[in-house]
Amino acid sequence: MGRIKYYWEDLTAGSVRDLGTVTVSAEEIKKFAQQFDPQPFHLDEAAGRSSIFGNLCASGWHTCSLAMKLTVENLLEESSSKGSPGVENLRWLKPVYPGDTLRLKHTILESRALRTRPDTGLVRAGWEMFNQNGEKVLQMEGLGMFGRRNPATPEEIARLETALAKG
């Protein structure tokens, strides 16, 4: 991990980032499937052609892993990331085939301070992955915890708690 470029304060709701592209090969699809999702249409071209997908295709989990790789390489490595409590609303919308080039769009949907951790903020982000034809192949939301450049003061925490108590 290098110099921190992005803190929680930099990840504002509405901001959009292009997190790059990755091209998927048949060999990568099969290698991932052999280890993590050994269904026939992920392992063999003939089985893929005779499936509902019409060709060898990547596991949805492989597609998620590629999205994570792009996120790490193009955002998290330069951030104050403290991990994630999870993902929500995961959808695999179209198959990913050998030779597809995938592009990842990352949108900050919500950002809020954590009142119990004055040095940390929480971000909800939308991930959308598109193939070379502009078709959306993956959509999900994820939560991330990020270190704050300027941790909350006791007064700010008290204001947050008061606002939450009022509803």
Number of C-alpha atoms within 10 A of each C-alpha: 8 7 9 13 12 19 19 24 16 14 23 15 15 12 13 16 15 16 20 15 18 17 15 20 16 18 11 14 23 25 15 18 22 14 8 12 19 15 14 18 24 24 23 18 17 13 17 19 14 13 14 9 15 15 20 25 29 24 24 20 14 19 20 18 13 20 24 15 15 19 20 15 12 15 18 21 16 16 21 21 22 14 11 14 10 10 14 12 9 14 14 17 14 15 19 25 22 17 13 18 17 25 22 24 19 20 20 20 18 16 21 16 22 15 18 9 13 17 17 24 25 22 21 22 23 20 23 20 27 21 22 13 9 10 12 18 19 23 19 17 19 18 20 19 22 25 20 21 16 12 14 18 11 11 9 14 17 13 13 14 14 11 10 10 8 6 6
